[in-house]
Amino acid sequence: CDEGFEGRFCDACDELAGYHADGAGGCTTDACLPDPCTAPPFRRCVASEAGVRCECPLGQHREGETCVVDEVCDASSCGGRGGCRVEDGRVVCTCDAGYEGDECERCAAGYHDDGEGGCTDSECLPTPCDLPNRGVCVETASGPRCDCDPGYHDDGSMGCTTNPCLPHPCGAQACRTGGDGAAECFTPVCDDGNPCTDDRPTMTGCAFVPLEDGSVCSTTACTRDQVCSAGTCGGGTAVVCDDVDPCTADTCDAVLGCRHAVDTARVPDDGVACTVDSCASGSATHVATDARCDDGRWCSGVERCAPTDAGADADGCVVGDVPVAPVSSTPCASYGGCDEASRSFPLVTRPAGSVCDDGIGCTTGDVCQSAGGACAGTVSGICSPVGSCASTTPAGDFVDVPTAVWQGRITLDGAVPPTTVPINAYGAASVWAVAQDTGVRHLVGVLRYTSSVTGGGYRRDANDDVIDLRLVPGVYDLLFDRDTSTSSSGSGDRWV
């Protein structure tokens, strides 16, 4: 039989040799076979001389009646204050000097908190030195001592300083820091710059005794009437340095007082737009310059700079010799507005057959005989029985009817008529004066929108709205004829 087996057919375990059935048809000396640890959580069998016991799986350890994962050492183990090892799944700490506890969490006997989360046996931690510039702690037999910081020394008054004159090394003289940084003894010239103190040299330096309140003083040449108050010079009024010269820069020097420097770059504005103002000569000049008034238009007349003239405008400009349109000899023609290009007043003629008024009361049906020609009517019998209409002139032998000049501009609802209209709204409009006694219509003016405008639309002549005609004195009604023509010819179907 193989080792561990016995019997005729080797079907029994050799118990005398220490074998027993392994629960799987074989024989073994392993006390953990068959496995006695089947109940969780302790399912790992451990054999020893004392027998077998059921433990936690590898990587875990027993805590009471449960199994937990074994602890591991890392950077945070033992609080970073000792060495770390794992025993039976638990972290075990070997604390550094000065620490104790399972996780080295407290200071050992003879050690104390160093003020920064650690433990120390030094009397200088945490530092007891909290005075300014005295932060160097030194341990001595009698306890910690606070010395001055590097670069500082004792000032003789329990303080620390970098001043070489402390404690005072010069006896009866004053002390100051020399060029090499060391103390330098000298007899001072006392002046604290305060005009309200009496400055006196003393054995230890200077004494500055305040003057009585109300004492006259001065801190600057730019302020006057200053007095002392509680040792300070103040009050007073500022010195006015204005010399009323627009060509000088007026300043005040604290020592020298008022200064007046000529500045030729200044522009002494006199408030008149048409004068050239300058300080180039050192004094103010204001040269009247006609070019600043001239708008370059002939129709505007002659414009010149005359700021002292009673008729001058806000810019100092005066306008004279404004061109005036001549008077037409016939109501069938009139002079339009001033034309800048031709420097004249274009003659605007009315077509033959246009209704007009010849100024003769006893004629009817007055029309223009030709373009720009004479205005004539048909002789009527309205002069009978007193006389006959024997003359066709306004001042004949038998009829002398006075006429009056009517001049002005056409307005629509009080506003100037539009000078341009859209492309789909051009045309014309006529204004008539209708005599209430005779019913005769007299053409006052026509707004003709016939000239193309760049970008679309039409415009009228700028002088279409000018009224200039002669009428027999009387009462007239105004007729506004909404002409539907698209041109001055009278054809079309749109209204302005």
C-alpha positions as CSV (number, residue, x, y, z in Angstrom):
1,C,0.0,0.0,0.0
2,D,1.0,3.6,-0.5
3,E,2.1,5.6,2.5
4,G,-0.8,6.3,4.8
5,F,-2.9,3.4,3.5
6,E,-3.3,-0.2,4.9
7,G,-5.5,-3.2,4.6
8,R,-5.7,-6.1,2.2
9,F,-7.0,-3.9,-0.5
10,C,-5.2,-0.7,0.8
11,D,-8.7,0.7,1.5
12,A,-8.0,1.9,5.1
13,C,-6.0,4.8,6.6
14,D,-2.9,3.9,8.6
15,E,-4.0,5.4,11.9
16,L,-1.0,4.0,13.7
17,A,1.2,6.2,11.5
18,G,-1.0,9.2,12.2
19,Y,-3.2,9.2,9.0
20,H,-6.9,9.8,8.8
21,A,-9.5,10.1,6.1
22,D,-9.2,13.5,4.3
23,G,-12.9,13.6,3.4
24,A,-12.1,13.2,-0.3
25,G,-11.4,9.4,-0.4
26,G,-7.7,9.8,0.6
27,C,-5.6,9.6,3.7
28,T,-3.7,12.6,5.2
29,T,-1.9,13.7,8.4
30,D,-3.2,17.4,7.8
31,A,-5.3,18.3,10.8
32,C,-7.2,20.8,8.5
33,L,-8.6,18.0,6.3
34,P,-11.4,17.5,6.0
35,D,-11.8,21.4,6.4
36,P,-13.4,22.1,9.7
37,C,-13.8,25.9,9.0
38,T,-16.8,26.2,6.7
39,A,-18.8,28.7,8.7
40,P,-18.2,32.4,7.8
41,P,-16.3,34.6,8.5
42,F,-13.6,32.5,10.0
43,R,-13.0,30.1,7.1
44,R,-9.2,29.7,7.1
45,C,-7.9,26.6,9.1
46,V,-4.7,27.0,11.1
47,A,-3.1,23.8,12.6
48,S,-0.8,23.9,15.6
49,E,0.3,21.6,18.4
50,A,-2.6,22.8,20.4
51,G,-5.0,21.7,17.6
52,V,-6.8,23.5,14.8
53,R,-8.5,26.9,14.9
54,C,-10.5,28.8,12.4
55,E,-9.1,32.3,11.5
56,C,-9.9,35.1,9.0
57,P,-8.8,34.8,5.4
58,L,-5.2,36.0,4.6
59,G,-5.0,39.9,4.4
60,Q,-7.6,40.1,7.2
61,H,-7.5,39.8,11.0
62,R,-10.0,39.1,13.7
63,E,-11.7,42.0,15.6
64,G,-14.3,40.4,17.9
65,E,-16.5,38.2,15.9
66,T,-15.8,39.8,12.5
67,C,-12.9,40.0,10.1
68,V,-11.4,43.3,8.9
69,V,-8.8,44.2,6.3
70,D,-5.3,44.3,7.7
71,E,-3.8,47.8,8.3
72,V,-0.9,49.0,6.2
73,C,1.9,51.6,6.9
74,D,1.8,54.8,4.9
75,A,3.0,58.4,5.2
76,S,0.3,59.3,7.7
77,S,0.9,56.3,9.9
78,C,2.1,57.1,13.5
79,G,1.4,60.8,12.7
80,G,4.7,61.0,10.9
81,R,6.4,61.0,14.3
82,G,7.8,57.4,14.4
83,G,8.5,54.1,12.6
84,C,5.7,51.9,11.5
85,R,5.3,48.0,11.2
86,V,2.3,45.6,10.9
87,E,1.8,42.8,13.5
88,D,-1.2,40.5,13.3
89,G,-2.8,42.9,10.7
90,R,-2.5,45.9,13.0
91,V,-0.1,48.9,12.7
92,V,2.4,49.1,15.5
93,C,4.4,52.4,16.0
94,T,7.9,53.0,17.4
95,C,7.7,56.7,18.3
96,D,10.4,59.2,17.8
97,A,12.1,60.8,20.8
98,G,9.6,63.1,22.6
99,Y,6.4,61.3,21.4
100,E,4.3,58.5,22.9
101,G,0.9,56.9,22.4
102,D,-0.4,54.2,20.0
103,E,-0.1,56.6,17.1
104,C,2.6,58.9,18.7
105,E,-0.1,61.5,19.2
106,R,1.1,63.1,22.4
107,C,4.3,64.5,23.9
108,A,6.3,62.2,26.1
109,A,7.3,63.1,29.7
110,G,9.8,66.0,29.8
111,Y,8.6,67.3,26.4
112,H,6.0,70.0,25.6
113,D,4.1,71.4,22.6
114,D,6.5,73.5,20.4
115,G,3.6,75.7,19.1
116,E,3.8,74.2,15.6
117,G,2.2,70.8,16.2
118,G,5.3,69.1,17.4
119,C,7.0,68.2,20.7
120,T,10.2,69.6,22.1
121,D,12.2,69.9,25.3
122,S,13.6,73.3,24.2
123,E,12.7,76.3,26.4
124,C,12.8,78.5,23.3
125,L,9.9,76.7,21.7
126,P,7.4,78.1,21.3
127,T,9.4,81.3,21.3
128,P,8.8,83.5,24.3
129,C,10.3,86.5,22.4
130,D,7.4,88.6,21.1
131,L,8.9,92.1,21.3
132,P,9.6,94.0,18.0
133,N,13.1,93.3,16.7
134,R,13.9,91.2,19.7
135,G,13.1,87.7,18.5
136,V,16.4,85.7,19.0
137,C,15.8,83.2,21.9
138,V,18.9,81.9,23.8
139,E,18.7,79.1,26.4
140,T,20.6,79.8,29.5
141,A,20.9,78.1,32.9
142,S,18.5,80.6,34.4
143,G,16.0,80.2,31.5
144,P,15.4,81.6,28.0
145,R,16.8,85.0,27.1
146,C,15.5,87.2,24.2
147,D,18.2,88.9,22.2
148,C,18.0,91.5,19.4
149,D,17.5,90.3,15.8
150,P,20.5,90.3,13.5
151,G,21.5,93.8,12.5
152,Y,19.9,95.3,15.6
153,H,21.4,96.2,19.0
154,D,20.1,97.1,22.4
155,D,19.0,100.8,22.6
156,G,19.5,101.0,26.3
157,S,15.7,101.2,27.0
158,M,14.8,97.6,26.7
159,G,14.3,98.0,22.9
160,C,16.3,97.0,19.8
161,T,17.4,99.5,17.2
162,T,19.6,100.0,14.1
163,N,20.3,103.6,15.2
164,P,24.0,104.0,16.0
165,C,23.1,106.9,18.2
166,L,21.3,104.7,20.7
167,P,22.2,104.4,23.4
168,H,23.5,108.0,23.2
169,P,27.4,107.9,22.8
170,C,28.2,111.6,22.4
171,G,27.8,113.0,25.9
172,A,27.0,116.7,25.7
173,Q,27.0,116.8,21.9
174,A,24.3,115.7,19.5
175,C,24.7,112.4,17.6
176,R,24.0,111.6,14.0
177,T,24.6,108.7,11.6
178,G,27.8,109.2,9.7
179,G,28.5,108.3,6.1
180,D,29.9,104.9,7.2
181,G,26.8,104.2,9.2
182,A,28.5,104.8,12.5
183,A,27.6,107.3,15.1
184,E,29.0,110.8,14.5
185,C,29.1,113.5,17.3
186,F,28.5,117.1,16.4
187,T,27.1,120.5,17.7
188,P,23.8,121.0,15.8
189,V,22.5,124.1,13.9
190,C,18.9,123.9,15.0
191,D,16.1,124.6,12.4
192,D,13.1,122.4,12.3
193,G,11.6,124.3,9.4
194,N,8.6,125.3,11.5
195,P,8.3,129.1,11.6
196,C,6.2,128.8,14.8
197,T,9.0,127.4,17.0
198,D,11.9,129.1,18.7
199,D,14.8,126.8,17.7
200,R,17.6,126.5,20.3
201,P,20.7,124.2,20.5
202,T,21.0,122.1,23.7
203,M,23.4,119.7,25.2
204,T,21.5,116.8,23.7
205,G,20.6,118.4,20.4
206,C,17.9,121.0,19.8
207,A,14.9,122.4,21.6
208,F,12.0,123.7,19.6
209,V,9.8,125.9,21.7
210,P,6.4,126.8,20.2
211,L,5.7,130.5,19.7
212,E,2.6,132.1,21.2
213,D,-0.6,131.7,19.3
214,G,-1.3,134.7,17.0
215,S,2.4,135.2,16.3
216,V,3.0,136.3,12.7
217,C,4.6,133.6,10.5
218,S,5.0,132.6,6.9
219,T,5.4,129.2,5.2
220,T,5.3,130.4,1.6
221,A,5.5,133.7,-0.3
222,C,2.2,132.6,-2.0
223,T,0.1,133.0,1.2
224,R,-0.2,136.2,3.3
225,D,-1.5,137.1,6.8
226,Q,-0.5,133.7,8.3
227,V,-0.4,133.3,12.1
228,C,0.7,130.6,14.6
229,S,-1.8,128.3,16.3
230,A,-0.7,125.5,18.6
231,G,2.8,125.6,17.2
232,T,1.6,125.4,13.5
233,C,1.7,128.2,11.0
234,G,-1.5,128.4,9.0
235,G,-4.5,130.4,7.9
236,G,-4.0,133.4,5.7
237,T,-5.2,134.1,2.2
238,A,-3.6,133.1,-1.2
239,V,-1.7,135.8,-3.0
240,V,-3.4,136.6,-6.3
241,C,-0.8,136.8,-9.1
242,D,-3.1,137.7,-12.0
243,D,-1.7,140.6,-13.9
244,V,-4.7,140.7,-16.2
245,D,-2.4,140.1,-19.2
246,P,-3.7,137.1,-21.3
247,C,-0.3,136.6,-22.8
248,T,1.5,135.8,-19.5
249,A,1.6,132.6,-17.5
250,D,0.9,133.8,-13.9
251,T,2.5,131.6,-11.2
252,C,3.6,131.9,-7.7
253,D,7.0,130.7,-6.4
254,A,7.0,129.7,-2.8
255,V,10.2,131.7,-2.3
256,L,10.2,134.4,-4.9
257,G,6.4,135.1,-5.0
258,C,4.5,136.1,-8.1
259,R,6.1,135.4,-11.5
260,H,4.7,136.6,-14.9
261,A,6.3,134.8,-17.8
262,V,5.3,135.8,-21.4
263,D,3.9,132.8,-23.3
264,T,3.8,133.6,-27.1
265,A,1.9,130.3,-27.7
266,R,-1.1,131.5,-25.8
267,V,-4.3,132.5,-27.7
268,P,-6.0,135.5,-26.0
269,D,-9.6,134.8,-27.0
270,D,-11.6,138.0,-27.2
271,G,-14.8,136.1,-27.8
272,V,-15.1,137.3,-31.4
273,A,-15.0,134.5,-34.0
274,C,-13.8,136.6,-36.9
275,T,-10.7,138.0,-35.2
276,V,-7.3,136.3,-35.2
277,D,-6.1,136.3,-31.6
278,S,-2.4,136.1,-30.9
279,C,0.4,136.6,-28.3
280,A,3.2,136.2,-30.9
281,S,4.4,139.8,-30.3
282,G,4.4,139.4,-26.5
283,S,1.1,141.2,-26.1
284,A,-2.4,140.5,-27.1
285,T,-3.6,141.4,-30.6
286,H,-7.0,140.8,-32.2
287,V,-6.8,141.3,-36.0
288,A,-10.2,141.5,-37.8
289,T,-10.1,139.0,-40.6
290,D,-12.8,139.2,-43.3
291,A,-12.0,135.7,-44.5
292,R,-13.5,134.3,-41.3
293,C,-16.8,135.9,-42.2
294,D,-16.8,135.1,-46.0
295,D,-18.9,132.0,-46.8
296,G,-17.6,132.1,-50.4
297,R,-21.1,132.7,-51.8
298,W,-21.8,135.6,-54.2
299,C,-25.5,135.6,-53.3
300,S,-24.7,136.2,-49.6
301,G,-23.2,139.6,-50.4
302,V,-20.0,141.1,-49.1
303,E,-19.1,139.8,-45.6
304,R,-16.5,141.5,-43.5
305,C,-15.3,141.4,-39.9
306,A,-16.4,144.5,-38.0
307,P,-17.1,143.4,-34.4
308,T,-17.7,147.0,-33.2
309,D,-20.3,147.7,-35.9
310,A,-23.8,148.0,-34.4
311,G,-25.1,145.5,-37.0
312,A,-22.5,142.8,-36.3
313,D,-23.7,139.3,-35.6
314,A,-22.5,137.1,-32.7
315,D,-19.4,136.2,-34.7
316,G,-18.5,139.9,-35.3
317,C,-19.5,139.7,-39.0
318,V,-21.3,142.4,-41.0
319,V,-23.1,141.7,-44.3
320,G,-23.5,144.3,-47.0
321,D,-24.1,144.7,-50.8
322,V,-26.4,141.7,-50.9
323,P,-27.4,141.2,-54.6
324,V,-31.1,142.1,-55.3
325,A,-33.2,140.7,-58.1
326,P,-34.3,143.3,-60.7
327,V,-38.0,144.1,-61.1
328,S,-39.7,142.4,-64.1
329,S,-41.5,144.7,-66.5
330,T,-44.3,142.1,-67.1
331,P,-46.2,139.7,-64.9
332,C,-45.5,137.0,-67.4
333,A,-41.9,136.8,-66.3
334,S,-40.1,137.2,-63.0
335,Y,-36.6,136.9,-61.7
336,G,-35.9,133.8,-59.6
337,G,-33.7,133.4,-56.7
338,C,-30.0,134.2,-56.7
339,D,-28.0,131.6,-58.7
340,E,-24.6,131.1,-57.3
341,A,-23.1,129.5,-60.4
342,S,-24.0,132.4,-62.7
343,R,-23.9,135.0,-60.0
344,S,-27.3,136.4,-61.3
345,F,-31.0,136.1,-60.9
346,P,-32.4,133.8,-63.7
347,L,-35.5,135.1,-65.5
348,V,-38.3,132.7,-65.1
349,T,-40.9,133.1,-67.9
350,R,-44.5,131.8,-68.0
351,P,-45.8,130.0,-71.0
352,A,-48.1,131.8,-73.5
353,G,-51.7,131.6,-72.4
354,S,-50.8,131.6,-68.7
355,V,-53.4,133.6,-66.7
356,C,-52.0,137.0,-65.6
357,D,-53.2,140.4,-64.6
358,D,-52.5,143.4,-66.9
359,G,-53.4,145.8,-64.1
360,I,-56.3,147.3,-66.1
361,G,-59.6,147.0,-64.3
362,C,-61.7,147.1,-67.5
363,T,-60.1,144.1,-69.2
364,T,-60.9,140.5,-68.7
365,G,-59.3,137.2,-69.6
366,D,-55.8,138.5,-69.1
367,V,-53.2,136.0,-70.4
368,C,-49.6,136.1,-71.4
369,Q,-49.3,136.7,-75.1
370,S,-46.0,134.8,-75.5
371,A,-43.4,133.2,-73.2
372,G,-42.3,136.0,-71.0
373,G,-44.2,138.5,-73.2
374,A,-46.8,141.1,-72.4
375,C,-49.9,140.4,-70.3
376,A,-53.1,141.6,-72.1
377,G,-56.8,141.1,-71.8
378,T,-60.1,141.7,-73.7
379,V,-61.7,145.1,-73.3
380,S,-65.0,144.9,-71.5
381,G,-67.8,147.4,-71.0
382,I,-67.5,147.6,-67.2
383,C,-66.5,151.2,-67.4
384,S,-69.9,152.3,-68.9
385,P,-71.8,154.5,-68.5
386,V,-69.0,156.7,-67.0
387,G,-66.6,156.1,-69.8
388,S,-65.1,153.7,-72.2
389,C,-62.0,151.4,-71.9
390,A,-60.1,153.3,-74.5
391,S,-56.6,152.4,-73.2
392,T,-54.8,149.1,-72.9
393,T,-52.2,150.4,-70.5
394,P,-52.5,150.6,-66.7
395,A,-52.4,154.4,-66.9
396,G,-54.5,155.5,-70.0
397,D,-56.3,158.7,-70.6
398,F,-59.6,157.3,-69.3
399,V,-58.7,154.5,-66.8
400,D,-56.1,154.8,-64.0
401,V,-56.3,151.7,-61.8
402,P,-53.6,151.5,-59.2
403,T,-51.9,148.1,-58.5
404,A,-50.0,146.8,-55.5
405,V,-46.9,144.5,-55.3
406,W,-47.4,141.2,-53.5
407,Q,-44.1,139.6,-52.4
408,G,-43.4,136.7,-50.1
409,R,-43.1,132.9,-50.1
410,I,-45.6,130.0,-50.3
411,T,-45.9,127.9,-47.2
412,L,-47.8,124.7,-46.5
413,D,-49.3,124.5,-43.0
414,G,-46.8,127.2,-42.0
415,A,-43.8,125.2,-43.2
416,V,-41.6,125.6,-46.3
417,P,-42.8,123.2,-49.0
418,P,-40.5,120.2,-49.5
419,T,-37.7,120.7,-52.0
420,T,-37.5,117.0,-53.0
421,V,-40.1,114.2,-53.3
422,P,-39.8,110.4,-53.8
423,I,-39.7,109.0,-57.3
424,N,-43.3,107.8,-57.1
425,A,-44.7,111.0,-55.8
426,Y,-43.6,113.9,-58.0
427,G,-45.9,116.4,-59.7
428,A,-46.8,120.0,-59.3
429,A,-49.1,122.3,-57.2
430,S,-50.5,125.7,-58.0
431,V,-51.5,128.6,-55.7
432,W,-54.1,131.1,-57.0
433,A,-55.5,134.4,-55.7
434,V,-59.2,134.6,-56.7
435,A,-60.8,138.1,-56.6
436,Q,-64.0,138.0,-54.6
437,D,-65.6,140.8,-56.7
438,T,-64.8,139.5,-60.2
439,G,-63.8,135.9,-59.7
440,V,-60.7,136.4,-61.7
441,R,-57.9,134.0,-60.8
442,H,-54.3,135.2,-60.5
443,L,-51.5,132.6,-60.4
444,V,-49.4,133.2,-57.3
445,G,-46.9,130.4,-57.8
446,V,-46.3,126.8,-59.0
447,L,-44.3,124.2,-57.3
448,R,-42.9,122.0,-60.1
449,Y,-41.1,118.8,-59.1
450,T,-39.4,117.9,-62.4
451,S,-35.7,117.7,-61.9
452,S,-34.2,114.3,-61.2
453,V,-32.3,113.7,-57.9
454,T,-29.3,111.4,-57.7
455,G,-30.4,108.2,-55.9
456,G,-34.1,108.6,-57.0
457,G,-36.8,111.2,-56.7
458,Y,-37.4,114.7,-58.0
459,R,-36.7,118.2,-56.8
460,R,-38.2,121.7,-57.5
461,D,-36.4,124.9,-58.2
462,A,-35.4,126.6,-54.9
463,N,-37.3,129.8,-56.0
464,D,-40.6,128.1,-57.0
465,D,-42.1,129.2,-53.7
466,V,-41.3,132.9,-54.3
467,I,-44.3,135.2,-54.5
468,D,-43.7,138.3,-56.7
469,L,-46.7,139.8,-58.6
470,R,-48.8,142.9,-58.8
471,L,-52.5,142.8,-58.0
472,V,-55.4,145.3,-58.1
473,P,-56.2,146.1,-54.5
474,G,-59.1,144.1,-53.3
475,V,-60.2,141.1,-51.3
476,Y,-58.9,137.7,-52.6
477,D,-59.5,134.1,-51.7
478,L,-56.5,131.7,-51.9
479,L,-57.0,128.6,-54.0
480,F,-54.6,125.6,-53.5
481,D,-54.9,123.6,-56.7
482,R,-53.7,120.0,-56.2
483,D,-52.3,119.4,-59.6
484,T,-52.1,115.7,-60.4
485,S,-49.6,116.1,-63.2
486,T,-46.2,114.4,-63.1
487,S,-44.5,117.3,-64.9
488,S,-45.0,120.9,-65.7
489,S,-46.7,119.9,-69.0
490,G,-49.8,118.8,-67.1
491,S,-49.8,115.1,-68.0
492,G,-49.8,112.3,-65.4
493,D,-51.8,111.0,-62.5
494,R,-49.8,111.5,-59.2
495,W,-49.9,114.2,-56.6
496,V,-46.9,115.6,-54.7
